[in-house]
């Protein structure tokens, strides 16, 4: 399964802090700047779950710190390859496909982002 990193909010945690924590835990990266893109509901018919979408840039590599029992492989992909993976079926995770819509529109300067320092 190919997917963008994600995670659950801890009690009282803001979505931004959760995104920063998950990026570091799962990939080892920290970002100099963050931008909030929006939120999405996964399945309104039977769930109240909300996913908050963030973009990060100015990435600096470090050591990741996976949760106990968590296992995953990191795969670096160019944005065009990720978007093509959504089209050709290599990427089937709904969250990742939805986020790639944002990615495509941000890259084409159709949907601007408000960048903030970390």
C-alpha positions in Angstrom: 0.0 0.0 0.0 1.4 3.4 -1.0 0.2 6.3 1.1 1.1 9.6 2.4 2.1 9.7 6.1 -0.8 10.3 8.6 -1.7 9.7 12.1 -4.3 10.1 14.9 -4.6 13.2 17.0 -3.6 12.8 20.6 -6.0 14.1 23.2 -5.9 17.9 23.1 -3.4 18.0 20.3 -3.8 20.5 17.4 -3.9 19.1 13.9 -0.7 21.0 13.0 1.2 19.6 16.0 -0.1 16.1 15.0 1.1 16.6 11.4 4.5 17.7 12.6 4.8 14.8 15.0 3.7 12.2 12.4 6.1 13.6 9.8 9.0 13.2 12.2 7.9 9.9 13.6 7.3 8.2 10.3 9.8 9.8 8.0 12.4 11.5 10.2 11.9 14.8 8.5 11.2 18.2 10.0 9.9 21.1 8.0 10.7 24.8 8.1 7.3 25.9 6.9 3.8 24.5 7.0 0.6 25.3 5.2 -2.9 24.2 6.0 -4.8 23.1 2.9 -8.1 22.0 4.4 -10.0 19.1 5.8 -11.9 16.1 4.5 -14.4 13.7 5.8 -13.7 10.1 4.9 -17.2 8.6 5.0 -19.9 11.0 6.1 -22.5 8.2 6.0 -21.1 6.3 8.9 -18.1 8.1 10.4 -17.3 11.5 12.0 -13.6 11.1 11.2 -11.9 14.2 9.8 -8.5 14.4 8.1 -6.6 17.7 8.1 -4.4 18.2 5.1 -1.0 20.0 5.5 1.8 20.8 3.2 5.4 21.0 4.4 8.5 22.4 2.8 12.0 23.2 3.7 12.5 19.6 4.8 15.5 18.5 6.8 16.2 14.8 7.2 16.7 13.2 10.6 16.0 10.0 12.4 12.5 8.6 12.5 10.9 7.2 15.6 8.2 4.8 14.8 5.6 3.9 17.4 5.9 0.4 19.0 4.6 -2.2 16.6 4.5 0.3 13.7 6.3 -0.8 10.5 6.6 1.0 7.2 9.0 1.6 4.4 9.8 5.1 3.2 9.7 5.5 -0.6 10.7 8.8 -2.1 8.7 9.7 -5.2 8.6 12.7 -7.4 5.3 14.5 -7.3 4.5 13.6 -11.0 5.1 9.9 -10.2 2.8 10.0 -7.2 0.1 11.6 -9.2 0.6 9.1 -12.0 0.4 6.3 -9.4 -3.1 7.6 -8.5 -4.1 7.4 -12.1 -2.6 4.0 -12.9 -3.8 2.2 -9.7 -0.5 1.9 -7.8 -1.9 4.3 -5.2 -5.3 3.2 -4.0 -5.5 4.9 -0.5 -8.4 7.3 -0.6 -6.6 9.9 1.6 -3.6 9.9 -0.6 -5.6 10.2 -3.8 -7.6 13.1 -2.4 -4.4 14.8 -1.2 -2.9 14.4 -4.7 -5.8 16.5 -6.0 -4.6 19.3 -3.7 -0.9 18.7 -4.7 -1.7 18.9 -8.4 -3.7 22.2 -8.0 -1.1 23.7 -5.7 1.7 22.9 -8.1 -0.3 24.5 -11.0 -0.8 27.6 -8.8 -4.6 27.1 -8.9 -5.0 26.7 -5.1 -2.7 29.0 -3.2 -1.4 28.1 0.3 -0.6 30.4 3.2 2.8 29.3 4.4 3.8 29.7 8.1 7.1 29.1 9.8 7.2 26.0 12.0 
